[in-house]
Protein backbone atom coordinates (compact mmCIF):
# COMPACT_ATOMS: atom_id res chain seq x y z
CA UNK A 1 0.00 0.00 0.00
CA UNK A 2 2.96 2.37 0.51
CA UNK A 3 3.79 2.62 -3.22
CA UNK A 4 0.19 3.68 -4.02
CA UNK A 5 0.28 6.51 -1.47
CA UNK A 6 3.69 7.66 -2.74
CA UNK A 7 2.31 7.73 -6.29
CA UNK A 8 -0.65 9.88 -5.22
CA UNK A 9 1.57 12.27 -3.25
CA UNK A 10 4.10 12.53 -6.08
CA UNK A 11 1.27 13.10 -8.60
CA UNK A 12 -0.28 15.79 -6.37
CA UNK A 13 3.06 17.57 -5.90
CA UNK A 14 3.77 17.49 -9.65
CA UNK A 15 0.24 18.74 -10.40
CA UNK A 16 0.58 21.67 -7.99
CA UNK A 17 4.06 22.43 -9.38
CA UNK A 18 2.67 22.36 -12.93
CA UNK A 19 -0.15 24.76 -12.00
CA UNK A 20 2.29 27.18 -10.32
CA UNK A 21 4.67 27.15 -13.30
CA UNK A 22 1.77 27.52 -15.77
CA UNK A 23 0.35 30.47 -13.82
CA UNK A 24 3.77 32.13 -13.74
CA UNK A 25 4.28 31.58 -17.48
CA UNK A 26 0.82 32.91 -18.40
CA UNK A 27 1.49 35.97 -16.26
CA UNK A 28 4.72 36.59 -18.17
CA UNK A 29 3.37 35.84 -21.65
CA UNK A 30 -0.08 37.44 -21.60
CA UNK A 31 -0.45 41.17 -20.96
CA UNK A 32 -3.59 43.23 -20.41
CA UNK A 33 -3.47 47.05 -20.43
CA UNK A 34 -5.34 49.18 -17.91
CA UNK A 35 -8.28 51.30 -19.11
CA UNK A 36 -7.28 54.33 -21.25
CA UNK A 37 -3.90 52.74 -21.86
CA UNK A 38 -2.56 50.52 -24.58
CA UNK A 39 0.42 48.25 -25.10
CA UNK A 40 3.19 48.76 -27.62
CA UNK A 41 4.94 45.46 -28.32
CA UNK A 42 8.28 45.98 -30.06
CA UNK A 43 10.61 43.39 -31.51
CA UNK A 44 9.85 40.63 -33.92
CA UNK A 45 8.08 41.23 -37.21
CA UNK A 46 4.40 42.06 -37.47
CA UNK A 47 2.44 42.28 -40.71
CA UNK A 48 -0.06 45.12 -40.96
CA UNK A 49 -1.82 45.83 -44.25
CA UNK A 50 0.90 44.27 -46.38
CA UNK A 51 3.72 46.06 -44.54
CA UNK A 52 6.15 44.45 -42.13
CA UNK A 53 6.53 46.51 -38.96
CA UNK A 54 8.72 46.11 -35.90
CA UNK A 55 5.89 46.86 -33.50
CA UNK A 56 2.22 46.23 -32.81
CA UNK A 57 -0.32 48.11 -30.73
CA UNK A 58 -2.74 46.23 -28.49
CA UNK A 59 -5.70 47.68 -26.61
CA UNK A 60 -6.72 44.35 -25.08
CA UNK A 61 -5.18 41.03 -24.10
CA UNK A 62 -2.02 40.29 -26.08
CA UNK A 63 0.66 37.61 -26.18
CA UNK A 64 4.28 38.68 -25.71
CA UNK A 65 7.15 36.37 -26.65
CA UNK A 66 9.83 36.58 -23.94
CA UNK A 67 13.34 37.71 -24.96
CA UNK A 68 12.21 38.48 -28.54
CA UNK A 69 9.58 41.13 -27.76
CA UNK A 70 9.36 43.96 -25.26
CA UNK A 71 6.09 45.36 -24.00
CA UNK A 72 5.51 48.96 -22.91
CA UNK A 73 2.29 50.37 -21.51
CA UNK A 74 1.42 53.81 -22.92
CA UNK A 75 -1.07 56.32 -21.56
CA UNK A 76 -3.75 56.89 -24.19
CA UNK A 77 -5.67 59.60 -22.36
CA UNK A 78 -5.82 63.23 -23.43
CA UNK A 79 -2.93 65.53 -22.59
CA UNK A 80 -3.91 69.10 -21.61
CA UNK A 81 -1.92 71.94 -23.15
CA UNK A 82 -2.13 75.64 -22.31
CA UNK A 83 -0.82 77.90 -25.05
CA UNK A 84 0.09 81.54 -24.43
CA UNK A 85 0.96 83.60 -27.51
CA UNK A 86 2.38 87.05 -26.78
CA UNK A 87 3.60 89.67 -29.21
CA UNK A 88 2.05 88.08 -32.28
CA UNK A 89 1.50 90.60 -35.05
CA UNK A 90 -1.33 91.02 -37.53
CA UNK A 91 -0.49 92.20 -41.07
CA UNK A 92 -1.21 95.83 -40.13
CA UNK A 93 1.37 95.74 -37.31
CA UNK A 94 -1.22 95.32 -34.54
CA UNK A 95 -0.01 93.24 -31.58
CA UNK A 96 -2.22 90.38 -30.42
CA UNK A 97 -2.19 88.30 -27.26
CA UNK A 98 -3.92 84.91 -27.33
CA UNK A 99 -4.54 82.26 -24.69
CA UNK A 100 -5.62 78.81 -25.84
CA UNK A 101 -6.47 75.49 -24.26
CA UNK A 102 -6.07 72.21 -26.14
CA UNK A 103 -6.42 68.50 -25.52
CA UNK A 104 -4.05 66.29 -27.50
CA UNK A 105 -3.63 62.52 -27.58
CA UNK A 106 -1.51 59.93 -29.31
CA UNK A 107 -3.15 58.69 -32.48
CA UNK A 108 -4.52 55.16 -32.45
CA UNK A 109 -4.48 55.04 -36.25
CA UNK A 110 -1.93 52.33 -37.18
CA UNK A 111 -0.68 54.41 -40.10
CA UNK A 112 0.26 57.28 -37.74
CA UNK A 113 1.39 55.17 -34.80
CA UNK A 114 4.88 54.72 -36.24
CA UNK A 115 5.37 58.50 -36.06
CA UNK A 116 4.71 58.84 -32.34
CA UNK A 117 6.39 55.53 -31.48
CA UNK A 118 9.54 56.82 -33.17
CA UNK A 119 9.44 60.15 -31.32
CA UNK A 120 7.72 59.59 -28.00
CA UNK A 121 8.13 55.94 -26.91
CA UNK A 122 9.75 55.84 -23.45
CA UNK A 123 9.35 59.61 -23.10
CA UNK A 124 7.35 61.26 -20.31
CA UNK A 125 3.96 62.79 -21.07
CA UNK A 126 5.40 66.24 -20.34
CA UNK A 127 7.59 65.98 -23.44
CA UNK A 128 4.54 65.28 -25.60
CA UNK A 129 2.75 68.26 -24.04
CA UNK A 130 5.75 70.51 -24.65
CA UNK A 131 6.08 69.53 -28.33
CA UNK A 132 2.32 69.96 -28.81
CA UNK A 133 2.33 73.36 -27.11
CA UNK A 134 5.25 74.63 -29.19
CA UNK A 135 3.68 73.34 -32.41
CA UNK A 136 0.37 75.06 -31.63
CA UNK A 137 2.10 78.29 -30.61
CA UNK A 138 3.86 78.38 -33.99
CA UNK A 139 0.58 77.64 -35.77
CA UNK A 140 -1.16 80.42 -33.83
CA UNK A 141 1.48 82.93 -34.90
CA UNK A 142 1.15 81.72 -38.49
CA UNK A 143 -2.64 82.07 -38.49
CA UNK A 144 -2.59 85.47 -36.79
CA UNK A 145 -0.08 86.80 -39.32
CA UNK A 146 -2.58 86.14 -42.13
CA UNK A 147 -5.72 87.62 -40.52
CA UNK A 148 -6.79 91.24 -40.89
CA UNK A 149 -7.79 93.08 -37.72
CA UNK A 150 -11.48 92.84 -38.69
CA UNK A 151 -11.22 89.05 -39.21
CA UNK A 152 -9.81 88.27 -35.78
CA UNK A 153 -12.56 86.33 -34.06
CA UNK A 154 -12.73 83.08 -32.18
CA UNK A 155 -14.27 81.01 -34.99
CA UNK A 156 -12.01 82.34 -37.75
CA UNK A 157 -8.96 81.86 -35.58
CA UNK A 158 -9.97 78.32 -34.50
CA UNK A 159 -10.64 77.23 -38.08
CA UNK A 160 -7.23 78.51 -39.11
CA UNK A 161 -5.59 76.79 -36.14
CA UNK A 162 -7.21 73.45 -36.98
CA UNK A 163 -5.92 73.70 -40.57
CA UNK A 164 -2.44 74.89 -39.53
CA UNK A 165 -1.87 72.16 -36.94
CA UNK A 166 -3.35 69.25 -38.92
CA UNK A 167 -0.28 68.46 -41.03
CA UNK A 168 2.22 68.99 -38.20
CA UNK A 169 0.23 66.80 -35.83
CA UNK A 170 -0.13 64.11 -38.50
CA UNK A 171 3.66 64.03 -38.87
CA UNK A 172 4.03 63.76 -35.08
CA UNK A 173 1.35 61.04 -34.83
CA UNK A 174 -0.86 63.19 -32.61
CA UNK A 175 -4.57 64.05 -32.69
CA UNK A 176 -6.06 67.38 -31.68
CA UNK A 177 -9.12 66.41 -29.64
CA UNK A 178 -10.22 69.85 -28.40
CA UNK A 179 -9.13 73.43 -28.98
CA UNK A 180 -10.68 76.52 -27.40
CA UNK A 181 -9.75 80.17 -27.12
CA UNK A 182 -9.53 81.46 -23.56
CA UNK A 183 -8.79 85.00 -24.63
CA UNK A 184 -7.87 86.80 -27.81
CA UNK A 185 -7.26 90.53 -27.63
CA UNK A 186 -5.41 93.24 -29.46
CA UNK A 187 -2.84 95.25 -27.57
CA UNK A 188 -1.71 98.80 -28.19
Backbone as a ProteinNet text record, in pm:
[ID]
protein_1_A
[PRIMARY]
XXXXXXXXXXXXXXXXXXXXXXXXXXXXXXXXXXXXXXXXXXXXXXXXXXXXXXXXXXXXXXXXXXXXXXXXXXXXXXXXXXXXXXXXXXXXXXXXXXXXXXXXXXXXXXXXXXXXXXXXXXXXXXXXXXXXXXXXXXXXXXXXXXXXXXXXXXXXXXXXXXXXXXXXXXXXXXXXXXXXXXXXXXXX
[TERTIARY]
81.3	0	85.8	208.4	296.2	323.7	350.1	378.5	258.9	135.2	18.8	8.4	34.8	28.3	138.2	257.8	369	336.9	269.2	230.9	131.5	33.4	-65.4	0.7	88.1	157.1	246.4	322.6	410.5	327.4	215.8	127.1	67.4	27.5	-27.7	75.3	198.3	306.2	338.6	348.7	376.9	262.3	139.5	24.3	25.8	51.4	58.1	174.9	289	405.7	374.3	305.6	266.6	174.7	78.2	-15.4	58	152.2	228.8	313.9	382.4	466.6	380.5	267.6	177.1	122.2	84.9	34.8	143.2	265.2	377.3	402	401.6	427.8	316.7	192.9	82.5	92.9	130.9	148.8	259.9	360.7	472.2	443.2	360.9	336.9	215.8	113.3	-7.9	-10.7	-40	-45.5	-180.6	-232.4	-359.3	-336.3	-366.2	-347.3	-461.5	-432.3	-534	-625.6	-740.5	-828.2	-756.8	-786.9	-728.4	-578.2	-531	-390.2	-384.9	-272.7	-255.9	-111.8	-89	41.6	109.4	237.8	318.9	418.5	406.1	493.9	594.6	722	827.5	913.1	979.9	1060.9	983	1052.4	985.2	935.4	863.9	807.8	657.1	586	440.3	388.8	302.8	244.4	118.6	110.9	-5.7	-34.8	-142	-181.9	-77.7	-10.5	90.4	228.3	242.1	371.8	422.9	553	614.7	666	616.1	653.4	726	801.4	871.9	797.4	668.8	588.9	444.6	367.8	222.3	161.2	39.3	-32	-149.7	-164.9	-274.3	-351.9	-483.5	-569.8	-636.6	-617.3	-672.1	-567.5	-608	-517.8	-425.5	-296.1	-201.5	-94.7	-37	65.6	201.5	294.9	428.4	529.6	611.7	714.5	834.1	869.9	983.2	1112.8	1202	1333.9	1325.1	1233.4	1221.2	1147.9	1040.7	958.1	962.7	948.1	935.6	799.1	742.4	608.6	614.1	558	551.4	405.8	364.8	228.6	230.9	145.3	142.4	8.4	13.8	-107.3	-177.1	-300.2	-375.5	-475.3	-470.1	-566.6	-522	-609.2	-582	-479.6	-396.9	-293.2	-333.4	-352.9	-391.4	-272	-296.5	-192.2	-248.1	-176.5	-212.8	-112.9	-165.9	-81.8	-100.2	9.3	9.2	91.8	27.8	96.3	99.9	220.1	237.8	315.7	289	360.1	347.9	232.5	205.1	152.7	187.5	150.5	59.1	-43.7	-132.8	-65	-113.4	-48.9	-36.7	-127.7	-121	-25.1	44.8	137	72.3	-50.6	-122.4	-78.5	-41.1	-1.1	-123	-112.1	-221.9	-168.2	-250.2	-218.7	-330.3	-292.2	-392	-360	-464.8	-454.2	-544.5	-488.7	-562.5	-552.4	-649.8	-646.7	-672.5	-591.9	-607.4	-592.6	-659	-641.6	-585.7	-474.8	-404.7	-388.1	-389.8	-362.6	-283.6	-222.7	-151	-251.8	-222.3	-315.3	-318.7	-437.1	-451.5	-457.1	-450.6	-448.3	-315	-318.7	-193.5	-99	-153.6	-67.9	12.4	-42.7	25.6	101.1	76.6	139.3	291	342.7	488.3	552.7	482.3	536.9	557.3	454.7	471	554.7	553.2	639.1	785	817.4	954.2	998.2	907	944.5	922.7	814.2	772.5	774.2	810.2	813	919.8	886.8	974.6	1005.2	921.3	935.5	821.8	844.2	735.1	627.8	509	396	424.2	504.5	540.2	611.6	691.3	758.9	658.8	557.6	453.9	377.4	345.6	275	358.3	488.4	575.2	583.2	601.3	607.7	474.8	364.1	231.7	210.6	248.7	232.7	315.2	439.5	525.4	473.9	423.4	367.8	245.5	157.1	36.7	68.2	171.5	210.5	259.9	339.8	385.7	270.1	174.9	58.4	-26.2	-38.6	-116.2	-52.2	78.9	148	129	134	115.5	-25.2	-125.8	-264.4	-287.6	-238.7	-259.3	-190.5	-79.6	-7.8	-81.9	-182.2	-257.6	-393.5	-438.2	-571.7	-565.4	-664.3	-679.2	-742	-728.4	-779.5	-930	-1004.4	-1148.3	-1185.1	-1094.8	-1122.5	-1090.5	-1022.1	-981.2	-1104.8	-1142.3	-1255.8	-1230	-1298.4	-1273.2	-1289.8	-1399.2	-1426.8	-1328.2	-1296.9	-1200.9	-1064.2	-1025.7	-895.9	-889.6	-995.1	-996.7	-992.9	-1065.3	-1064	-923.8	-860.4	-723.5	-626.2	-645.2	-558.9	-573.4	-697.3	-720.6	-650.6	-658.1	-591.8	-439.3	-389.8	-244.3	-177.9	-248.5	-187.4	-207.5	-300.8	-335.4	-214.8	-141.5	-28.2	85.5	114.7	221.6	187.6	63.9	23.2	20.7	-14.7	-13.2	130	225.6	366.2	417.7	363.7	403.2	326.5	218	135.1	40.3	2.5	-86.2	-222	-322.1	-456.8	-497.1	-553	-606.4	-751.2	-779.2	-912.5	-1000.6	-943.8	-1021.6	-931	-985.9	-913.3	-1012.4	-981.1	-1067.9	-982.4	-1042	-974.9	-1018.1	-922.9	-952.7	-966.8	-870.3	-879.5	-800.9	-850.1	-786.7	-811.2	-706	-726.5	-608.4	-642	-541.2	-482.4	-353.1	-284	-233.8	-219.1	-171.1	-20.9
-119.4	0	126	121.2	237.3	291.6	207.6	262.5	339.3	296.6	367.8	507.6	519.8	651.1	741.6	687.7	766.5	816.2	733.2	773.2	889	880.6	988.1	1117.7	1108.4	1226.7	1288.2	1203.1	1252.7	1316.7	1254.6	1310	1442.9	1453.8	1579.2	1690.4	1657.6	1757.4	1803.7	1712.5	1748.7	1831.2	1797.3	1873.7	2016.5	2032.5	2167	2244.3	2180	2243.4	2286.8	2203.2	2235.6	2357.7	2363.9	2476.5	2605.5	2598.7	2717.5	2766.8	2676.3	2714.9	2770.4	2707.2	2752.5	2891.9	2915.7	3047.1	3153	3120.7	3212.9	3242.7	3140.6	3158.5	3240.4	3214.1	3290.6	3436.5	3460.7	3597.3	3669.8	3598.7	3659.3	3672.8	3585.1	3584.3	3667.1	3669.7	3743.7	3876.9	3984.3	4116.7	4180.6	4251.9	4323	4467.3	4565.4	4705	4752.8	4854	4918	5002.3	5044.4	5130.4	5260.4	5310.9	5432.8	5420	5298.4	5273.5	5168	5158.4	5052	5004.8	4887.6	4825.4	4842.1	4874	4875.6	4760.9	4663.3	4546	4564.2	4578.6	4597.7	4472.2	4457.6	4338.8	4242.7	4156.3	4062.7	4135.3	4063.8	4122.6	4101.8	4209.9	4206.2	4259.7	4185.4	4228.4	4309.3	4425.3	4511.7	4571.9	4527.8	4583.4	4564.7	4452.3	4426.9	4480.4	4552.9	4606.4	4527	4509.9	4444.7	4553.5	4551.3	4651.4	4584.3	4662.6	4611.3	4632.3	4662.7	4686.1	4648	4635.7	4623.4	4691.1	4740.8	4810.7	4724.9	4705.7	4623.5	4703.6	4701.6	4768.1	4668.2	4538.8	4435.4	4326.5	4213.1	4103	4072.3	4061.1	4028.8	3933.4	3860.3	3760.7	3823	3812	3868	3754.8	3741.7	3637.3	3685.8	3613.9	3657.9	3662.8	3749.7	3771	3836.3	3794.3	3847.6	3980.9	3992.3	4112.7	4182.5	4315.4	4396.1	4463.4	4478.7	4535.9	4661.3	4770.4	4895.5	4940.9	4987.5	5037.3	5189	5239.5	5381.2	5440.6	5562.2	5632.3	5686.6	5645.5	5688.6	5798.5	5855	5960	6094.5	6190.5	6323.3	6397.6	6474.5	6553	6699.8	6768.4	6909.9	6999.1	7098.8	7194.5	7335.8	7422	7563.6	7639.9	7717.9	7790.3	7939.6	8008.6	8154.5	8213.4	8295.3	8360.5	8509.7	8561.6	8704.6	8766.6	8891.4	8966.9	8904.8	8851.4	8808.1	8930	8940.4	9060.5	9025.9	9109.9	9101.8	9173.8	9154.8	9219.9	9371.8	9437.1	9582.9	9628.3	9538.6	9574.1	9579.1	9531.7	9532.4	9410.5	9434.5	9324.3	9253.4	9119.9	9038.4	8946.6	8926.2	8829.6	8725.5	8597.8	8490.6	8386.5	8336.9	8226.4	8114.7	7995.7	7881.4	7764.1	7674.8	7548.9	7436.9	7332.4	7221.3	7088.2	6988.2	6849.6	6771.6	6703	6628.8	6485.7	6391	6252.5	6185.1	6072.9	5992.9	5926.6	5926.2	5869.3	5717.2	5661.6	5516	5460.1	5546.5	5503.9	5432.7	5306.8	5232.8	5300.2	5373.8	5441.4	5554.3	5617	5727.6	5683.7	5562.7	5516.9	5512.7	5478.2	5471.8	5607	5715	5849.8	5877.8	5853.6	5883.9	5779.2	5654.8	5553.4	5592.2	5640.6	5682.5	5799.4	5893.9	6014.8	6008.7	5943.7	5958.5	5830.8	5716.9	5594.5	5608.5	5573.1	5583.8	5728.5	5821.7	5961.1	5997	6087.4	6126.4	6207	6208.4	6278.7	6428.6	6482.2	6624.4	6661.9	6570.2	6597.9	6608.5	6523.1	6528.2	6659.5	6700.2	6825.8	6944.4	6941.1	7051.5	7062.9	6951.1	6953.2	7001.1	6954.7	6996.2	7145.3	7194.2	7336.1	7423	7384.5	7463	7459.6	7345.5	7334	7424.5	7423.9	7506.5	7654.8	7688.5	7828.7	7879.6	7800.3	7838.1	7850.5	7757.6	7763.6	7887.2	7922.5	8041.6	8167.1	8176.8	8292.6	8296.9	8179.1	8171.7	8218	8170.4	8206.9	8354.7	8405.2	8547.1	8638.5	8595.9	8680.2	8692.1	8608	8613.9	8681.8	8705.1	8762.3	8913.7	8979.1	9123.7	9150.7	9273.1	9308	9284.4	9303.9	9284	9135.6	9048	8905	8829.3	8896.5	8826.9	8800.3	8677.2	8633.2	8488.9	8442.8	8308.3	8200.8	8206.2	8101.1	8103.4	8221.8	8233.6	8184.3	8224.1	8185.5	8034.4	7976.2	7831.9	7750.2	7794.7	7723	7726.2	7841.1	7851.3	7765.3	7761.6	7679.1	7530.6	7486.5	7345.2	7308.8	7396.4	7370.3	7374.5	7471.5	7489.3	7377	7321.3	7215.8	7076.2	7059.2	6924.8	6851.2	6913.9	6846.2	6819.8	6917.2	6899	6786.4	6784.3	6679.7	6542.9	6538.2	6410.8	6356.6	6445.2	6403	6357.7	6414.4	6375.7	6254	6216.5	6104.2	6142.3	6269.2	6319.3	6355.7	6361.7	6404.6	6521.4	6624.2	6737.5	6704.8	6681.3	6641.1	6762.6	6865.7	6984.6	7106.7	7216.6	7343.1	7455.1	7538.8	7652.1	7774.6	7889.3	8017.1	8068.5	8087.4	8146	8295.4	8357.1	8500.4	8534	8632.8	8679.5	8830	8907.7	9052.6	9126.2	9239.5	9323.8	9417.2	9437	9525	9647.2	9754.6	9879.9	9882.4
0	0	0	48.5	51.1	-89.3	-189.5	-322.2	-380.5	-350.6	-402.1	-342.3	-213.2	-147.3	-200.7	-220.3	-273.8	-414.9	-493.9	-629.5	-626.8	-534.9	-522.5	-474	-378.2	-324.9	-433.2	-502.2	-608.1	-720.5	-757.9	-860.1	-816.5	-689.8	-637.2	-636.5	-593.5	-589.6	-731.3	-825.9	-964.7	-1024.4	-990.9	-1039.9	-988.4	-858	-799.3	-860.9	-877.3	-937.9	-1081.2	-1156.1	-1292.8	-1295.4	-1205.3	-1199.6	-1164.2	-1070.9	-1031.6	-1148.3	-1215.8	-1329.8	-1443.1	-1471.6	-1577.4	-1545.9	-1422.6	-1381.8	-1398.6	-1359.3	-1374.1	-1521.8	-1606	-1748.5	-1815.4	-1781.9	-1840	-1797.7	-1674.2	-1626.2	-1699.2	-1744.3	-1817.3	-1966.6	-2021.4	-2165.3	-2207.5	-2126	-2159.6	-2085.1	-2156.7	-2095.7	-2125.1	-2027.4	-2040.9	-1996.4	-2084.1	-2042.6	-1952.8	-1874.2	-1791.5	-1880.5	-1830.2	-1910.6	-1950.5	-2068.4	-2125.3	-2148.7	-2156.4	-2186.2	-2295.2	-2362	-2458.3	-2454.8	-2512.3	-2510.4	-2645.5	-2642.3	-2762.4	-2747.3	-2834.1	-2831.6	-2944	-2907.5	-3006	-3014.2	-3126.7	-3150.7	-3238.4	-3302.5	-3392.2	-3516	-3599	-3720.9	-3719.4	-3749	-3746.8	-3879.6	-3944.6	-4071.4	-4045.6	-4110.4	-4096.5	-4233.6	-4295.9	-4425.1	-4534.1	-4535.9	-4638.4	-4604.2	-4496.4	-4453.6	-4335	-4327.9	-4213.1	-4119.2	-3995.9	-3896	-3781.2	-3706	-3590	-3460.3	-3469.3	-3349.7	-3377.8	-3271	-3281.2	-3160.3	-3179.5	-3072.9	-3031.7	-2901.3	-2849.2	-2744.9	-2758	-2660.7	-2568	-2595.6	-2508.4	-2489	-2441	-2410.5	-2527.9	-2501.7	-2607.8	-2556.1	-2646.8	-2617.6	-2647.7	-2554.5	-2570.5	-2561	-2663.3	-2665.3	-2583.5	-2476.9	-2394.3	-2475.3	-2439.1	-2496	-2634.3	-2718.7	-2854.1	-2854	-2777.2	-2776.5	-2641.7	-2646.6	-2526.1	-2527.9	-2410.7	-2400.4	-2313.5	-2366.2	-2291	-2284.5	-2168	-2151.1	-2168	-2257.3	-2292	-2249.9	-2196.2	-2155.8	-2280.2	-2302.2	-2418.9	-2389.8	-2271	-2236.2	-2294.6	-2288.1	-2343.3	-2258	-2325.3	-2259	-2268.4	-2155.6	-2160.6	-2193.7	-2277.1	-2315.4	-2305.4	-2237.9	-2231	-2317.4	-2410	-2505	-2481.9	-2460.5	-2443.3	-2557.8	-2639.3	-2750.6	-2721.3	-2704.6	-2678.1	-2793.9	-2817.5	-2920.7	-3058.8	-3091.5	-3227.9	-3302.8	-3429.8	-3505.5	-3621.3	-3637.7	-3752.6	-3869.3	-3992.1	-4106.7	-4095.5	-4027.9	-4012.9	-3904.3	-3837.9	-3731	-3594.4	-3581.9	-3454.4	-3372.7	-3245.8	-3158.3	-3103.2	-3092.4	-3041.8	-2932.7	-2831	-2725.6	-2726	-2729.1	-2733.2	-2626.7	-2563.2	-2468.5	-2518.4	-2530.7	-2583.6	-2488.3	-2499.3	-2425.7	-2525.6	-2519.4	-2613.8	-2541.2	-2595.4	-2552	-2669.6	-2645.9	-2749.8	-2702.1	-2795	-2757.9	-2868.7	-2833	-2930.8	-3022.9	-3150.7	-3248.3	-3235.7	-3246.4	-3244.5	-3386.4	-3485.8	-3625.2	-3651.3	-3696.4	-3717.7	-3816.8	-3912.6	-4010	-3945.2	-3841.5	-3774.1	-3648.5	-3604	-3479.6	-3490.2	-3606.8	-3623.7	-3596.4	-3628.7	-3606.5	-3458.4	-3376.5	-3233.6	-3162.9	-3210	-3148.2	-3167.6	-3286.6	-3316.7	-3229.7	-3203.9	-3131.6	-2980	-2938	-2799.6	-2715.5	-2771	-2691.2	-2582.7	-2462.1	-2344.8	-2305.9	-2349.4	-2310	-2215.5	-2121.2	-2030.7	-2104.4	-2047.5	-2106.8	-2117.8	-2028.6	-2033.6	-2162.5	-2218.4	-2344.5	-2459.7	-2457	-2560.4	-2549	-2426.3	-2404.1	-2450.8	-2425.1	-2465.3	-2617.4	-2686.2	-2833.1	-2890.9	-2834	-2881.1	-2859.6	-2743.6	-2711.5	-2806.1	-2829.5	-2919	-3062.2	-3105.8	-3241	-3255.6	-3155.2	-3162.8	-3149	-3072.3	-3061.3	-3196.4	-3264.9	-3398.7	-3496.6	-3488.4	-3576.7	-3547	-3419.9	-3383.1	-3441.3	-3432	-3490.1	-3642.2	-3704.1	-3849	-3888	-3816.9	-3849	-3823.1	-3710.9	-3678.8	-3779.8	-3836.2	-3931.9	-4065.1	-4087	-4212.5	-4196.8	-4075.2	-4051.8	-4044.8	-4104.5	-4089.2	-3952.8	-3905.2	-3772.3	-3761.7	-3871.5	-3869.3	-3865.6	-3911.7	-3920.5	-3792.1	-3700.1	-3578.4	-3493.3	-3487.1	-3406.4	-3367.6	-3268.6	-3218.2	-3324.8	-3401.1	-3498.9	-3615	-3665.3	-3775	-3730.4	-3612.6	-3558.4	-3534.4	-3476.1	-3449.9	-3578.4	-3679.6	-3807.7	-3868.5	-3860.9	-3911.1	-3831.6	-3699.9	-3613.6	-3646.3	-3666.3	-3698.4	-3828.7	-3929.3	-4057.1	-4042.4	-3965.7	-3952.7	-3873.7	-3776	-3694.3	-3750.6	-3843.5	-3892.2	-3949.1	-4038.9	-4103.4	-4004.3	-3918.5	-3819.6	-3721.9	-3676.2	-3583	-3649.9	-3776.9	-3849.5	-3856.1	-3880.5	-3887.1	-3750.8	-3643.6	-3508.4	-3458.2	-3526.9	-3483.2	-3371.2	-3365.5	-3260.7	-3317.7	-3231.1	-3268.7	-3180.2	-3242.2	-3167.7	-3134.5	-3008.1	-2964.4	-2939.6	-2878	-2840.4	-2846.8	-2895.5	-2898.2	-2868.9	-2772.5	-2740.1	-2711.3	-2735.9	-2711.8	-2576.3	-2486.9	-2356.2	-2367.1	-2437.5	-2462.8	-2588.8	-2658.3	-2781.3	-2787	-2766.4	-2762.8	-2828.7	-2881.4	-2945.8	-2842.2	-2851.2	-2757	-2830.8	-2758.3	-2819.2	-2826.9
[MASK]
++++++++++++++++++++++++++++++++++++++++++++++++++++++++++++++++++++++++++++++++++++++++++++++++++++++++++++++++++++++++++++++++++++++++++++++++++++++++++++++++++++++++++++++++++++++++++++

